[in-house]
Amino acid sequence: MIRRAARRVRSSWLLVLAFGLGTALTVPTARADGDRVAELSAQLDDGRSEKERIAAVTALGRLNDKKALKPLVGALRDKSATVRAVAALALGKLGHRAALPALREASSDDDSLVRKRAKEAVTLISAANDIEPEYAAGSAETGKAGFGNKPKALAVRPELFVIVKSASDDSPKDDATGKTKKSSKQLAQQKKDQKMHAEIAKLAMSTELKATQVVTSVAKDASRYNLDARHIDVIITKLDTRTAGGYIEVEAQLRLAISDAKGKMLSFLTGGAKVQVKKANYNTSYLPQLRREAIENAVKGLFDKLMAHLRRGAGA
């Protein structure tokens, strides 16, 4: 019964709103049986909307199934740069070397974000398979074009020295009147949940930073390239659960506090994400996973905004 219930909630997660990117993704519903990869691949057809194709590529990336390799490689040629970028990111996480030729070609894409994600994917897959990373001839990270048939990649110089200093869940936990009284057991559980939410946010931000070649968290590298430290505090300011029409909606709002090595506050960034599940299929046991999804999506939605902000600051 528990497994069937879990499948029902996974199949009913329909909508993810990434405020930091300003993008709404309608996540296709899953079938309990049948070929999920084939189902999602069919939604990559050019006749589908961009939102549907983005959602399909995102879902394929989460399957961690080798069968998803072919449709994800095909998505690298999608007319939407966002679809191509998400596909490259998913292929990097999948880790199969068969994707390398297509990703090398994508590393010279016309869109800067696609190039970035493709190069990151090449690096991740090469490391996972213990091979030398190579990019498309003429891309920014390769040696001179024409130097042999397979120009080797030069080491990427980090541009930013970033450390995730802390994370906290400071979201309000009482009702609108502030008069809700909790038992000691409830307060203990609330504290435990807040700690878990903070850990989720910190891990999500650390993972995004590690996957970005232009960022280092190693002091030795920062000293070598004369990079100023930037400390990031990830603060969950809102983590609400509410009814919205026929759905139960979980919303996470984050604030990123950016400071220097001396603790001087420099700036703030804010953003958030929502995750919805059909009310008819909802069970309170699903709430922790829904909260995790909302927090992780909020971090991802803010990440590119954070990188652009830090790069502007570094170039100032």
N, C-alpha and C positions, 0 to 999 in steps of 0.2 A: 504493500500500500504506500509506504513512504517513497519508494522508487517511482511508482506511478505518479504520485503527487509532485515529485521533483521534476519529472518530465513535463507535467502539465504547466508548471510555472515557467520552465525554460521555454516552452513553446509559446507562451503568451506574452513574453517581453516584446513589446511592439515598438516603443518609441524612445529614442535617445536624443536629447537636445543638448548640443555642445555650445554653450553660450560664448565661450572664449573664441570659438571659430565662427560663430554666427551661422552654424549649419544644423539643420534638422535631419536626422537619419531615421527612416522608418524601417526597423529591423524586421525582415520577413519572418513569419511564423514557421516553426519547425513541425515536421510531421513525425509522429512516433515511430513510423516505419518508412521504408523506402529509401532511396538514395539521396541523402541530404546534399551531397556535393553536386549531383546532377540538378537538383532542384534550384540550388543557388546559382549554378552556372547558367541556367536558363534565364535568370533575372539579370544577366550581364548583357543581354541583347540590346542593340542600339535603340530599339523601340521603347525601352523602359526609360523612366525619368532618371536624371542624374542622382537624385536622392536614393532611388531604389538600387541603382548600380553601386553607389557608395556603401549602402547597407549590406548588399550581397557580398562585396569584397571584404568588408569588415567581418562578416559572419564566417566567410571561408577561412580567413586568417585565424579565427578562434578555434576552428576545428582541429588544428594540428594534425591534419590527415594528408598523407603524401598525394592522395587523389586530387587534392586541391591545387597541386602544382600547375597543372595544365591551364585551368581557367584563370589562375592568378597571373601566369605568364601572359596569357592572352589579354588580360586587363591592362597590362603595361602599354598597350596600343590604343586604349580607350581615348575617345575625343576629349574627355574631361581630365584636366590635370590633377584634380583632387582624387579621382578614381585611380589614376596611374600612381600617384604618390602613396596612397593607402595600399595598393597592390604590392609596391616595392617593399614597403614596411612589413607586410605580411610574409612576403617571400624570405626576407631576412630572418624573421623569427622561425620560419619553417626549417631553414638551414640546409636545404638540399642543393648540392652543387650543380645539378642539372639546370637550375635557374640562372646560373652565372652568365651564360652568353647573352640572354635577354636583358639581364640587369646591367651588364657592361654597356650594351647599346643604350639603355635608358639613362646611363650616367652622363650622356651628352644630350639629354632631352632639352627642348626649348624652355621648359619651365624650371626655375631655380629650385623649387621645393622637390620636384620629381628627381632632379639631378642629385640633390642632397640625400634623399631617401634611398635612391638606387645605389649610391656610393657607400652609404652606411650598410646596406644589405650585402653588397659585395664583400665588405670588410668582415661582417658577422659570419657569413657563410664560409669565407676563406679560413677564418680562425677556427670555425667548428670542424672543418675538414683538413686542417693543418696544411694549407697550401698558401702560396704567395698571392696576395690580392692583386688583381689587374683590373684596369678600367678601360673604357673606350679610348682609342687614340684621339688626342686633341682635347680630352676633358681636363679640368683644372688640376687634378691630382696625378696625372700620368707624366712619364718622362716625355722626351721629344718624340713627336709622331715620326714614324719611319725608322725608328731604332729597333730593327728586327720586326718580327711579326706580332710579338706580344710585349709591348712596352710595360715595364714593371712600375708599380705605383711607388711614388715617393712618400715618405712618412708625412702625415698631415700635421702641420704645426698647430697646436692649440691656440685659440684666440681668447679664451676666457678661463678664469680660475674660479670655479664655483663650488661651494660647499653647502650641503643641506644641513643647516645648524640644528634645527628643531622642527617639530610638528606638534600641533595641539588641536584638540576639539573643544572650541569655546562656544559652540552653538547652544542656544537656550534649550533647556530641557523641560521647563514647566509649561503649563497652559498659558493662554493669553492673559489671564488675570494674575498669574504669578502666585496663586493660592494653593496649588496642588501640593499635598503633603505626601511624602514617600516614606515607606518603612525603611529600617536600616538595611534590610535585605535588598530592597529596590535601589537604595542609594549606592550600595556596594556594587550591584550589577551595572548601574549607570556609570560608575567610575571605571569599571572594567571595560565597558563598551567604548567609553571615551578614549581610553588608552589604545584599544584596538583600532579605532578610527584614525587616530593620530599615526599609528604605525603603518596603516594602509596608505595614508597620504604621503608619508615620508618615503616609503618604499617605491611608490609610484613615481614620485619626483626623481628619486635617485636612479631608478631604472631608465627614465627618459634621458637623464643627463649622461649616463654611461653609454647609451646608444648613439650619442652625438660626438663625432670626432673632434669638433672644434672646442670641446670643453674638457678640461682636466680638473681633477680633484687632488692631484699630487703636488705637494709643495715644491719638490725639486724641479718639476717641469715649469711651474710658475716662476721660480727664481731664474731659471735658464732663459725664459722668454720675457722676463720683466713684466709679468701679469699681476695686476692688482686683484686681491681676493674680493669676492662677493659672497656674502653669507645669505642664505635663503631660509626664512622661517615660514613654514606652511601652516596657515591657521584656518581651521574649518569654522566659519562664522554662522553657518546655517545648515541644518540637516533635518529637514521636515518630511513628515509623512502625512498625506492628506488625500481626500477623495476628489477626483476631477472627472465629472461625468461618470462614465462606466468604468473608470480606471482608479487604481490606487497609485499615487504618484509619490516618488521620493526625490527630493531636490537637495543638492549639495551646493553650497556657495563657499568659495575659498578667497582668502586674502594672502598674497605673497608679500612678505616684508623683506626688503632688500637692504642690507647694511654692508659697511666695509669691515676690514679686519679689526678695527678699533671699536666696533659696535655702533658707529654713527649711522643712524637711519638715513637712507638715501631716497627711497621711493616705495610705493605700494602698487600692486596690480591686483585686480579682482576679476572673478569669473565664476562660472558654475555649470552645472549639468543636471538634467532630470532623467529619471528612468521610470517608465510606467508598466504596470501589469494589469491585465483585465481583473476587475473587481470580482467577477464570478469565479475566478480561479485562484484568488489570493488566499494565502494562509500566513498567519503571523510568523511562522517558522522561516518564511522566505525573506523576512525583513533584513537580517544581517547581510545576505548576499546582494540584495537590492541596494543597500547602503554602500556596500563595497563598490558596486558598479557605478553608482553616482559619483562617489569620491574619485575613483580612478578616471572616469570620463571628464570630470572637472579638471583634474591635473593635466590630462592630455589636451584638453581644450585651451588651457592657459599656456602650454609649454612653448609653442612657437611665438606667442606674444612675449613671453619672458625672454626668449633668445634674441628677438629683434630689439627689445628694450635694452638688454645688456650690451649688445653689439653697438648700438647707438652711443651708449655711455662710454664704451671702450674707445670708440673713435673720436669722441669729443675732445 
